[in-house]
Amino acid sequence: MASSSSSLSHIKRYHVFPSFHGPDVRRGFLSHLHNHFATKGITTFKDQKIQRGHTIGPELVQAIRESRFSIVVLSQNYASSSWCLDELVEILKCKEDLGQLVMTIFYNV
């Protein structure tokens, strides 16, 4: 009984949460990835309407938690972005606490 109630608290809205440094990959690689996933019926989180700030907001944390797995696209400037590193910390928390799967792609590095 406990497992059914805990699974309800971790509803997955997205198949994939992509973590990336926008200027490095958004218009090329990432758009191709989104399009390919869409043709296969795989839902991905898209962050176009989220305001950028100094820290990631609650809507982004929620999207990470509501994803089955995360794809971390490590590009040339990923590690220099505090926003990306904050996302990565949350992704790793979800991996440890919720068993979320994480895939890493090294792009143009």
PyMOL CGO cylinders between C-alpha atoms (Angstrom):
from pymol import cmd
from pymol.cgo import CYLINDER

trace = [
    CYLINDER, 0.00, 0.00, 0.00, 2.80, 2.44, 0.82, 0.3, 1, 1, 1, 1, 1, 1,
    CYLINDER, 2.80, 2.44, 0.82, 4.41, 2.00, -2.59, 0.3, 1, 1, 1, 1, 1, 1,
    CYLINDER, 4.41, 2.00, -2.59, 1.20, 3.02, -4.40, 0.3, 1, 1, 1, 1, 1, 1,
    CYLINDER, 1.20, 3.02, -4.40, 0.84, 6.22, -2.39, 0.3, 1, 1, 1, 1, 1, 1,
    CYLINDER, 0.84, 6.22, -2.39, 4.51, 7.12, -2.87, 0.3, 1, 1, 1, 1, 1, 1,
    CYLINDER, 4.51, 7.12, -2.87, 4.24, 6.55, -6.63, 0.3, 1, 1, 1, 1, 1, 1,
    CYLINDER, 4.24, 6.55, -6.63, 1.31, 8.97, -6.77, 0.3, 1, 1, 1, 1, 1, 1,
    CYLINDER, 1.31, 8.97, -6.77, 3.46, 11.70, -5.26, 0.3, 1, 1, 1, 1, 1, 1,
    CYLINDER, 3.46, 11.70, -5.26, 5.99, 11.30, -8.08, 0.3, 1, 1, 1, 1, 1, 1,
    CYLINDER, 5.99, 11.30, -8.08, 3.78, 11.75, -11.15, 0.3, 1, 1, 1, 1, 1, 1,
    CYLINDER, 3.78, 11.75, -11.15, 5.85, 12.04, -14.32, 0.3, 1, 1, 1, 1, 1, 1,
    CYLINDER, 5.85, 12.04, -14.32, 4.64, 14.71, -16.76, 0.3, 1, 1, 1, 1, 1, 1,
    CYLINDER, 4.64, 14.71, -16.76, 7.67, 14.45, -19.05, 0.3, 1, 1, 1, 1, 1, 1,
    CYLINDER, 7.67, 14.45, -19.05, 9.70, 11.62, -20.41, 0.3, 1, 1, 1, 1, 1, 1,
    CYLINDER, 9.70, 11.62, -20.41, 12.84, 13.78, -20.66, 0.3, 1, 1, 1, 1, 1, 1,
    CYLINDER, 12.84, 13.78, -20.66, 14.25, 16.86, -18.95, 0.3, 1, 1, 1, 1, 1, 1,
    CYLINDER, 14.25, 16.86, -18.95, 17.14, 18.29, -21.00, 0.3, 1, 1, 1, 1, 1, 1,
    CYLINDER, 17.14, 18.29, -21.00, 19.76, 20.30, -19.12, 0.3, 1, 1, 1, 1, 1, 1,
    CYLINDER, 19.76, 20.30, -19.12, 21.90, 22.42, -21.42, 0.3, 1, 1, 1, 1, 1, 1,
    CYLINDER, 21.90, 22.42, -21.42, 23.64, 25.76, -21.93, 0.3, 1, 1, 1, 1, 1, 1,
    CYLINDER, 23.64, 25.76, -21.93, 21.29, 27.55, -24.33, 0.3, 1, 1, 1, 1, 1, 1,
    CYLINDER, 21.29, 27.55, -24.33, 23.70, 29.52, -26.51, 0.3, 1, 1, 1, 1, 1, 1,
    CYLINDER, 23.70, 29.52, -26.51, 25.80, 26.38, -27.11, 0.3, 1, 1, 1, 1, 1, 1,
    CYLINDER, 25.80, 26.38, -27.11, 23.07, 23.99, -28.26, 0.3, 1, 1, 1, 1, 1, 1,
    CYLINDER, 23.07, 23.99, -28.26, 19.53, 25.46, -28.32, 0.3, 1, 1, 1, 1, 1, 1,
    CYLINDER, 19.53, 25.46, -28.32, 19.13, 26.25, -32.04, 0.3, 1, 1, 1, 1, 1, 1,
    CYLINDER, 19.13, 26.25, -32.04, 21.01, 23.30, -33.47, 0.3, 1, 1, 1, 1, 1, 1,
    CYLINDER, 21.01, 23.30, -33.47, 21.50, 20.10, -31.55, 0.3, 1, 1, 1, 1, 1, 1,
    CYLINDER, 21.50, 20.10, -31.55, 18.73, 20.58, -29.01, 0.3, 1, 1, 1, 1, 1, 1,
    CYLINDER, 18.73, 20.58, -29.01, 16.04, 21.47, -31.56, 0.3, 1, 1, 1, 1, 1, 1,
    CYLINDER, 16.04, 21.47, -31.56, 16.93, 18.31, -33.52, 0.3, 1, 1, 1, 1, 1, 1,
    CYLINDER, 16.93, 18.31, -33.52, 16.75, 16.28, -30.32, 0.3, 1, 1, 1, 1, 1, 1,
    CYLINDER, 16.75, 16.28, -30.32, 13.32, 17.73, -29.41, 0.3, 1, 1, 1, 1, 1, 1,
    CYLINDER, 13.32, 17.73, -29.41, 12.00, 17.09, -32.93, 0.3, 1, 1, 1, 1, 1, 1,
    CYLINDER, 12.00, 17.09, -32.93, 13.28, 13.52, -33.03, 0.3, 1, 1, 1, 1, 1, 1,
    CYLINDER, 13.28, 13.52, -33.03, 11.79, 12.73, -29.63, 0.3, 1, 1, 1, 1, 1, 1,
    CYLINDER, 11.79, 12.73, -29.63, 8.46, 14.28, -30.69, 0.3, 1, 1, 1, 1, 1, 1,
    CYLINDER, 8.46, 14.28, -30.69, 8.25, 11.99, -33.74, 0.3, 1, 1, 1, 1, 1, 1,
    CYLINDER, 8.25, 11.99, -33.74, 8.63, 9.03, -31.36, 0.3, 1, 1, 1, 1, 1, 1,
    CYLINDER, 8.63, 9.03, -31.36, 5.97, 10.30, -28.94, 0.3, 1, 1, 1, 1, 1, 1,
    CYLINDER, 5.97, 10.30, -28.94, 8.52, 11.22, -26.29, 0.3, 1, 1, 1, 1, 1, 1,
    CYLINDER, 8.52, 11.22, -26.29, 7.61, 14.36, -24.33, 0.3, 1, 1, 1, 1, 1, 1,
    CYLINDER, 7.61, 14.36, -24.33, 10.40, 16.73, -23.39, 0.3, 1, 1, 1, 1, 1, 1,
    CYLINDER, 10.40, 16.73, -23.39, 10.32, 19.71, -21.09, 0.3, 1, 1, 1, 1, 1, 1,
    CYLINDER, 10.32, 19.71, -21.09, 10.82, 23.01, -22.94, 0.3, 1, 1, 1, 1, 1, 1,
    CYLINDER, 10.82, 23.01, -22.94, 11.86, 26.06, -20.96, 0.3, 1, 1, 1, 1, 1, 1,
    CYLINDER, 11.86, 26.06, -20.96, 11.05, 28.89, -23.39, 0.3, 1, 1, 1, 1, 1, 1,
    CYLINDER, 11.05, 28.89, -23.39, 8.68, 30.70, -21.01, 0.3, 1, 1, 1, 1, 1, 1,
    CYLINDER, 8.68, 30.70, -21.01, 10.81, 30.52, -17.87, 0.3, 1, 1, 1, 1, 1, 1,
    CYLINDER, 10.81, 30.52, -17.87, 12.43, 33.76, -16.77, 0.3, 1, 1, 1, 1, 1, 1,
    CYLINDER, 12.43, 33.76, -16.77, 16.14, 33.48, -16.16, 0.3, 1, 1, 1, 1, 1, 1,
    CYLINDER, 16.14, 33.48, -16.16, 17.39, 34.58, -12.76, 0.3, 1, 1, 1, 1, 1, 1,
    CYLINDER, 17.39, 34.58, -12.76, 20.27, 33.99, -10.44, 0.3, 1, 1, 1, 1, 1, 1,
    CYLINDER, 20.27, 33.99, -10.44, 18.81, 30.70, -9.23, 0.3, 1, 1, 1, 1, 1, 1,
    CYLINDER, 18.81, 30.70, -9.23, 16.50, 28.16, -10.80, 0.3, 1, 1, 1, 1, 1, 1,
    CYLINDER, 16.50, 28.16, -10.80, 12.86, 28.72, -9.92, 0.3, 1, 1, 1, 1, 1, 1,
    CYLINDER, 12.86, 28.72, -9.92, 10.30, 26.33, -8.46, 0.3, 1, 1, 1, 1, 1, 1,
    CYLINDER, 10.30, 26.33, -8.46, 8.72, 25.60, -11.86, 0.3, 1, 1, 1, 1, 1, 1,
    CYLINDER, 8.72, 25.60, -11.86, 12.05, 24.31, -13.15, 0.3, 1, 1, 1, 1, 1, 1,
    CYLINDER, 12.05, 24.31, -13.15, 12.67, 22.20, -10.04, 0.3, 1, 1, 1, 1, 1, 1,
    CYLINDER, 12.67, 22.20, -10.04, 9.17, 20.76, -10.46, 0.3, 1, 1, 1, 1, 1, 1,
    CYLINDER, 9.17, 20.76, -10.46, 9.83, 19.95, -14.13, 0.3, 1, 1, 1, 1, 1, 1,
    CYLINDER, 9.83, 19.95, -14.13, 13.03, 18.12, -13.20, 0.3, 1, 1, 1, 1, 1, 1,
    CYLINDER, 13.03, 18.12, -13.20, 11.19, 16.11, -10.53, 0.3, 1, 1, 1, 1, 1, 1,
    CYLINDER, 11.19, 16.11, -10.53, 8.33, 15.32, -12.92, 0.3, 1, 1, 1, 1, 1, 1,
    CYLINDER, 8.33, 15.32, -12.92, 10.62, 13.84, -15.58, 0.3, 1, 1, 1, 1, 1, 1,
    CYLINDER, 10.62, 13.84, -15.58, 11.39, 10.16, -16.01, 0.3, 1, 1, 1, 1, 1, 1,
    CYLINDER, 11.39, 10.16, -16.01, 14.97, 10.90, -16.90, 0.3, 1, 1, 1, 1, 1, 1,
    CYLINDER, 14.97, 10.90, -16.90, 17.31, 13.79, -17.58, 0.3, 1, 1, 1, 1, 1, 1,
    CYLINDER, 17.31, 13.79, -17.58, 19.71, 14.34, -20.41, 0.3, 1, 1, 1, 1, 1, 1,
    CYLINDER, 19.71, 14.34, -20.41, 22.63, 16.55, -19.45, 0.3, 1, 1, 1, 1, 1, 1,
    CYLINDER, 22.63, 16.55, -19.45, 24.22, 18.06, -22.56, 0.3, 1, 1, 1, 1, 1, 1,
    CYLINDER, 24.22, 18.06, -22.56, 27.75, 19.00, -21.53, 0.3, 1, 1, 1, 1, 1, 1,
    CYLINDER, 27.75, 19.00, -21.53, 28.96, 21.67, -23.92, 0.3, 1, 1, 1, 1, 1, 1,
    CYLINDER, 28.96, 21.67, -23.92, 31.83, 24.12, -23.97, 0.3, 1, 1, 1, 1, 1, 1,
    CYLINDER, 31.83, 24.12, -23.97, 30.19, 26.66, -21.61, 0.3, 1, 1, 1, 1, 1, 1,
    CYLINDER, 30.19, 26.66, -21.61, 27.92, 24.40, -19.51, 0.3, 1, 1, 1, 1, 1, 1,
    CYLINDER, 27.92, 24.40, -19.51, 30.15, 24.40, -16.43, 0.3, 1, 1, 1, 1, 1, 1,
    CYLINDER, 30.15, 24.40, -16.43, 30.59, 28.19, -16.53, 0.3, 1, 1, 1, 1, 1, 1,
    CYLINDER, 30.59, 28.19, -16.53, 26.84, 28.71, -16.04, 0.3, 1, 1, 1, 1, 1, 1,
    CYLINDER, 26.84, 28.71, -16.04, 25.65, 28.80, -12.43, 0.3, 1, 1, 1, 1, 1, 1,
    CYLINDER, 25.65, 28.80, -12.43, 22.12, 28.18, -13.75, 0.3, 1, 1, 1, 1, 1, 1,
    CYLINDER, 22.12, 28.18, -13.75, 23.25, 24.93, -15.42, 0.3, 1, 1, 1, 1, 1, 1,
    CYLINDER, 23.25, 24.93, -15.42, 25.14, 23.82, -12.33, 0.3, 1, 1, 1, 1, 1, 1,
    CYLINDER, 25.14, 23.82, -12.33, 22.07, 24.49, -10.14, 0.3, 1, 1, 1, 1, 1, 1,
    CYLINDER, 22.07, 24.49, -10.14, 20.00, 22.35, -12.53, 0.3, 1, 1, 1, 1, 1, 1,
    CYLINDER, 20.00, 22.35, -12.53, 22.62, 19.62, -12.34, 0.3, 1, 1, 1, 1, 1, 1,
    CYLINDER, 22.62, 19.62, -12.34, 22.51, 19.61, -8.53, 0.3, 1, 1, 1, 1, 1, 1,
    CYLINDER, 22.51, 19.61, -8.53, 18.72, 19.17, -8.64, 0.3, 1, 1, 1, 1, 1, 1,
    CYLINDER, 18.72, 19.17, -8.64, 19.03, 16.43, -11.27, 0.3, 1, 1, 1, 1, 1, 1,
    CYLINDER, 19.03, 16.43, -11.27, 21.52, 14.54, -9.11, 0.3, 1, 1, 1, 1, 1, 1,
    CYLINDER, 21.52, 14.54, -9.11, 19.20, 14.89, -6.09, 0.3, 1, 1, 1, 1, 1, 1,
    CYLINDER, 19.20, 14.89, -6.09, 16.40, 13.34, -8.16, 0.3, 1, 1, 1, 1, 1, 1,
    CYLINDER, 16.40, 13.34, -8.16, 18.72, 10.56, -9.27, 0.3, 1, 1, 1, 1, 1, 1,
    CYLINDER, 18.72, 10.56, -9.27, 19.58, 9.74, -5.67, 0.3, 1, 1, 1, 1, 1, 1,
    CYLINDER, 19.58, 9.74, -5.67, 16.19, 10.33, -4.03, 0.3, 1, 1, 1, 1, 1, 1,
    CYLINDER, 16.19, 10.33, -4.03, 13.76, 9.29, -6.79, 0.3, 1, 1, 1, 1, 1, 1,
    CYLINDER, 13.76, 9.29, -6.79, 15.82, 6.92, -8.91, 0.3, 1, 1, 1, 1, 1, 1,
    CYLINDER, 15.82, 6.92, -8.91, 15.67, 9.22, -11.92, 0.3, 1, 1, 1, 1, 1, 1,
    CYLINDER, 15.67, 9.22, -11.92, 17.82, 8.04, -14.81, 0.3, 1, 1, 1, 1, 1, 1,
    CYLINDER, 17.82, 8.04, -14.81, 20.47, 10.45, -16.08, 0.3, 1, 1, 1, 1, 1, 1,
    CYLINDER, 20.47, 10.45, -16.08, 22.19, 10.38, -19.46, 0.3, 1, 1, 1, 1, 1, 1,
    CYLINDER, 22.19, 10.38, -19.46, 25.15, 12.57, -20.35, 0.3, 1, 1, 1, 1, 1, 1,
    CYLINDER, 25.15, 12.57, -20.35, 25.94, 13.79, -23.85, 0.3, 1, 1, 1, 1, 1, 1,
    CYLINDER, 25.94, 13.79, -23.85, 29.26, 15.47, -24.55, 0.3, 1, 1, 1, 1, 1, 1,
    CYLINDER, 29.26, 15.47, -24.55, 28.56, 18.03, -27.28, 0.3, 1, 1, 1, 1, 1, 1,
    CYLINDER, 28.56, 18.03, -27.28, 31.34, 19.80, -29.13, 0.3, 1, 1, 1, 1, 1, 1,
    CYLINDER, 31.34, 19.80, -29.13, 33.87, 19.49, -26.29, 0.3, 1, 1, 1, 1, 1, 1,
]
cmd.load_cgo(trace, "trace")
